[in-house]
């Protein structure tokens, strides 16, 4: 409570300093107004956002971290560059359009970089949240690139703007958690979607360029041919992926048959059978450890002996937590699990017989 009170006093002192500077700068007329626009207003927005994050931190630490490390610096950059833009436009009216486009590019690029850097922070623990901030950063970056190329030639703005819209639309989709919607597949197709949007924007920009009307016909023909080739290629990839899925199903059935563990069907072994299958198929060892500890305890073994005999199983860690793993690695791991179970059971049975 005391630390919170001291923090609030620091904010009050900061606001007093900013207000005093504003009153001192106002008599300086244009120079004072420029300094207020460039420094005072962005700093006030930055401090206010951080203050809000401190109040929110006790209720939702994740939202507070977003406000402090993403929203606050982004808002500061936006207002700072906005103030610079206004000053430059007032002094160079003839180049106002180019100045606006270039300054928008600079602001959006910096904001996108801030958000992209935040997406890699440890505070973003969930994969979906990380992708959300990353795609949001792509929206700002591509929109900024649109303004950059638009400053050179206005129709070049459209392809990058269309790409940025795709990433903006994908950001809320990432957070959907529904069994009816395969979000991973949508996210996995983000690059083709962005490329298609860029192509549509490029087509629109080419059609917007001043030229003889007959050229539009040739441009449309070229894009129709390119689109047709892309659709045929996508269909071919879909067909190949379908065959691969069928082959994988056949391999799964074959491998499942190969890795079946024969146990005499009886009620007392049903839990053991389920635990072994859960470990071999999914790498989950909790049930198997619990069952073996129970049986070994009934056999009269003490804590140290049980830990020693089950050490390999206890220390086993599955590779399934990795993001990208090949089918071959999975099959190798399944064989390792089978060997581990067989070795463990042989050792336990031999020690029990002796």
C-alpha positions in Angstrom: 0.0 0.0 0.0 2.9 2.3 0.8 4.6 1.6 -2.4 1.4 2.3 -4.3 1.1 5.6 -2.5 4.7 6.6 -3.3 4.1 5.7 -7.0 1.0 7.9 -7.1 3.0 10.8 -5.7 5.6 10.4 -8.4 2.9 10.7 -11.1 1.5 13.8 -9.4 5.0 15.4 -9.4 5.4 14.5 -13.1 2.1 16.0 -14.1 3.0 19.2 -12.2 6.3 19.4 -14.0 4.6 18.9 -17.4 2.0 21.5 -16.6 4.6 24.0 -15.4 6.6 23.5 -18.6 3.5 24.1 -20.7 2.8 27.4 -18.9 6.4 28.5 -19.5 6.4 27.6 -23.2 3.0 29.2 -24.1 4.4 32.8 -24.1 7.1 31.7 -26.6 4.3 31.5 -29.2 5.2 29.4 -32.3 8.4 27.8 -30.8 6.5 27.0 -27.5 3.6 25.5 -29.4 6.0 23.3 -31.4 7.7 22.0 -28.3 4.3 21.3 -26.6 3.2 19.4 -29.7 6.4 17.4 -30.1 7.3 16.7 -26.4 4.7 17.7 -23.8 1.6 16.1 -25.4 3.3 12.8 -26.2 4.9 12.6 -22.8 1.6 13.3 -21.1 -0.1 10.5 -23.1 2.8 8.2 -22.2 2.7 8.9 -18.5 -1.2 8.6 -18.4 -1.1 5.2 -20.1 1.5 3.9 -17.7 -0.5 5.3 -14.8 -3.6 3.4 -16.1 -1.5 0.2 -16.4 -0.4 0.5 -12.8 -4.1 0.7 -11.7 -5.0 -2.2 -13.9 -2.0 -4.3 -12.8 -3.7 -5.6 -9.6 -6.7 -6.9 -11.5 -5.2 -8.1 -14.8 -1.4 -8.2 -15.0 -1.5 -9.2 -18.7 -3.5 -6.2 -19.8 -1.3 -3.9 -17.6 1.8 -5.2 -19.3 0.2 -4.6 -22.8 -0.6 -1.0 -21.8 2.8 -0.3 -20.4 5.1 -2.0 -22.9 3.1 -1.8 -26.1 0.3 0.8 -26.1 2.2 3.5 -24.2 5.3 3.6 -26.4 3.2 3.3 -29.6 0.9 6.2 -28.5 4.0 8.3 -27.7 5.5 7.6 -31.2 2.2 8.3 -32.9 1.7 11.7 -31.2 5.4 12.7 -31.5 5.5 12.0 -35.3 2.0 13.5 -35.6 3.3 16.8 -34.1 6.4 16.8 -36.3 4.1 16.2 -39.4 1.9 19.2 -38.5 5.0 21.4 -38.1 6.5 20.3 -41.4 3.2 20.7 -43.3 2.8 24.2 -41.9 6.3 25.1 -43.2 6.4 23.2 -46.4 2.8 23.3 -47.8 3.9 22.4 -51.3 5.1 19.0 -50.2 2.3 18.3 -47.7 1.1 15.1 -49.4 4.6 13.6 -49.6 5.4 14.6 -46.0 2.2 13.1 -44.7 2.9 9.8 -46.5 6.5 9.6 -45.4 5.8 10.5 -41.8 2.9 8.0 -41.7 5.3 5.3 -42.9 7.8 6.2 -40.2 5.2 6.2 -37.4 3.6 2.9 -38.5 6.9 1.2 -39.1 8.1 2.1 -35.5 4.8 1.1 -34.0 4.8 -2.2 -35.9 8.4 -2.9 -34.7 7.4 -2.2 -31.1 4.4 -4.6 -31.2 6.5 -7.3 -33.0 9.1 -7.0 -30.4 6.5 -7.3 -27.6 5.1 -10.4 -29.3 8.4 -12.2 -28.5 8.4 -11.2 -24.8 8.1 -13.8 -22.1 4.9 -12.2 -20.8 3.1 -13.5 -23.9 3.0 -17.1 -22.8 0.2 -18.4 -25.1 0.9 -19.2 -28.7 -2.3 -17.6 -29.8 -1.5 -14.3 -28.1 1.9 -14.2 -29.6 0.5 -14.7 -33.1 -2.1 -12.0 -32.4 0.5 -9.4 -31.6 2.7 -10.5 -34.5 -0.1 -10.2 -37.0 -1.1 -6.9 -35.6 2.5 -5.7 -36.1 2.4 -7.0 -39.7 -0.7 -4.8 -40.2 1.1 -1.7 -39.2 4.3 -2.6 -41.1 2.6 -3.3 -44.4 0.3 -0.3 -44.0 3.5 1.8 -43.4 5.1 0.3 -46.5 2.0 1.3 -48.4 2.4 4.9 -47.4 6.1 4.7 -48.3 5.5 3.5 -51.9 2.4 5.7 -52.1 4.7 8.7 -51.5 6.6 7.7 -54.7 3.4 6.9 -56.7 0.0 6.8 -55.2 -1.4 3.6 -56.9 1.5 1.6 -55.3 -0.3 2.2 -51.9 -3.0 -0.3 -52.7 -1.1 -3.7 -52.7 0.4 -3.1 -49.3 -2.8 -1.7 -47.9 -4.7 -4.9 -49.0 -2.1 -7.1 -47.4 -2.3 -5.1 -44.2 -6.1 -5.6 -44.1 -5.7 -9.4 -44.4 -3.4 -9.4 -41.3 -5.8 -7.1 -39.5 -8.7 -9.5 -40.2 -6.6 -12.4 -39.0 -5.9 -10.9 -35.6 -9.3 -11.6 -34.0 -9.6 -15.0 -35.8 -6.5 -16.3 -33.9 -8.3 -15.9 -30.5 -11.2 -18.1 -31.6 -11.4 -21.4 -29.8 -14.1 -23.4 -31.4 -14.1 -27.1 -32.3 -16.0 -26.2 -35.5 -13.4 -23.7 -36.8 -9.9 -25.0 -37.7 -8.0 -21.8 -36.6 -4.6 -23.4 -37.2 -5.4 -24.0 -40.8 -6.6 -20.4 -41.3 -3.4 -19.1 -39.7 -1.3 -21.5 -41.6 -2.7 -20.1 -44.9 -2.0 -16.5 -43.9 0.9 -16.1 -46.3 -1.1 -17.3 -49.4 -4.0 -15.1 -48.3 -1.6 -12.1 -47.9 -0.1 -12.9 -51.3 -3.5 -13.1 -52.9 -4.5 -9.7 -51.3 -1.3 -8.2 -52.6 -2.1 -9.5 -56.1 -5.6 -8.0 -56.0 -4.2 -4.7 -54.8 -1.5 -4.8 -57.6 -4.2 -5.4 -60.2 -6.2 -2.5 -58.9 -3.1 -0.2 -58.9 -2.3 -1.2 -62.5 -5.8 -0.5 -63.6 -5.6 2.9 -61.9 -2.6 4.0 -63.8 -3.3 6.5 -66.5 -2.9 4.6 -69.8 -4.8 3.7 -73.0 -8.1 1.8 -72.2 -7.1 -1.2 -74.4 -4.2 -1.9 -72.0 -6.7 -2.8 -69.2 -7.8 -5.7 -71.3 -4.3 -7.2 -71.6 -3.7 -6.6 -67.9 -6.9 -8.5 -67.0 -5.9 -11.4 -69.3 -2.5 -11.6 -67.7 -3.9 -11.7 -64.2 -6.6 -14.2 -65.2 -3.9 -16.5 -66.5 -1.8 -16.0 -63.3 -4.9 -16.7 -61.1 -5.8 -19.8 -63.1 -2.2 -21.2 -62.8 -2.3 -20.4 -59.0 -5.7 -22.1 -58.6 -4.5 -25.2 -60.6 -1.4 -25.4 -58.4 -3.5 -25.0 -55.2 -5.8 -27.8 -56.4 -2.8 -30.0 -57.2 -1.4 -29.4 -53.7 -4.8 -30.1 -52.2 -4.9 -33.4 -54.2 -1.4 -34.4 -53.1 -2.2 -33.5 -49.5 -5.3 -35.6 -49.7 -3.3 -38.6 -50.9 -0.8 -38.0 -48.1 -3.6 -38.0 -45.5 -4.8 -41.3 -46.8 -1.3 -42.8 -46.7 -0.9 -41.4 -43.1 -4.2 -43.1 -42.1 -3.0 -46.4 -43.5 0.4 -46.0 -41.8 -1.4 -45.1 -38.5 -3.5 -48.2 -38.7 -0.5 -50.4 -39.5 1.6 -48.8 -36.8 -1.2 -49.0 -34.3 -1.5 -52.7 -35.1 2.3 -53.2 -34.7 2.5 -51.4 -31.4 -0.5 -53.2 -29.8 0.5 -54.6 -26.4 -1.1 -57.9 -25.6 -2.2 -58.2 -22.0 -4.5 -60.9 -20.5 -7.9 -59.3 -20.3 -9.0 -59.2 -16.7 -10.4 -56.4 -14.5 -7.3 -56.1 -12.3 -5.2 -55.3 -15.4 -7.6 -53.0 -17.2 -6.1 -49.9 -15.5 -2.6 -51.1 -16.3 -3.5 -51.7 -19.9 -5.0 -48.2 -20.2 -2.0 -46.6 -18.6 0.5 -48.4 -20.9 -1.5 -47.5 -24.0 -1.8 -43.8 -22.9 2.0 -43.7 -22.4 2.9 -45.4 -25.7 0.4 -43.5 -27.8 0.4 -40.1 -26.2 3.5 -39.9 -24.0 1.5 -39.4 -20.9 3.3 -41.2 -18.0 1.2 -40.1 -15.0 -1.2 -43.0 -14.9 1.6 -45.6 -15.5 3.7 -44.1 -12.7 0.8 -44.1 -10.3 -0.1 -47.7 -11.1 3.4 -49.0 -10.7 4.0 -47.0 -7.5 0.8 -48.6 -6.1 1.8 -52.1 -7.1 5.4 -51.7 -5.9 4.2 -50.3 -2.6 1.9 -53.4 -2.1 5.0 -55.5 -2.8 6.7 -54.0 0.2 9.2 -51.7 -1.5 10.2 -48.5 0.3 10.4 -45.0 -1.2 14.0 -45.1 -2.3 13.7 -48.5 -4.0 10.6 -47.3 -6.0 12.3 -44.1 -7.1 15.4 -46.2 -8.2 13.4 -48.7 -10.2 11.1 -46.1 -11.9 13.8 -43.5 -12.5 13.9 -44.0 -16.2 10.1 -43.6 -16.5 10.0 -40.6 -14.1 12.8 -38.8 -16.0 11.3 -39.5 -19.4 10.2 -36.3 -21.3 8.2 -36.3 -24.4 9.3 -34.4 -27.5 5.6 -33.7 -28.4 5.9 -30.3 -26.7 8.0 -29.0 -29.6 6.3 -26.8 -32.2 7.6 -28.5 -35.3 8.3 -32.3 -35.2 8.3 -34.6 -38.1 6.4 -37.9 -38.4 9.7 -39.8 -38.4 10.7 -38.4 -35.0 7.3 -39.2 -33.6 7.6 -42.8 -34.7 11.1 -43.1 -33.3 9.8 -41.7 -30.0 7.0 -44.3 -29.9 9.5 -47.1 -30.4 11.5 -45.7 -27.5 8.4 -45.7 -25.3 7.7 -49.3 -26.2 11.3 -50.3 -25.5 11.2 -48.4 -22.2 8.0 -50.1 -21.1 9.3 -53.6 -22.1 12.6 -53.0 -20.3 10.9 -51.7 -17.2 8.5 -54.6 -17.0 11.2 -57.2 -17.6 13.3 -55.6 -14.8 10.4 -55.5 -12.4 9.3 -59.0 -13.1 12.8 -60.4 -12.8 13.3 -58.7 -9.5 10.0 -59.9 -8.3 10.7 -63.5 -9.2 14.1 -63.4 -7.4 
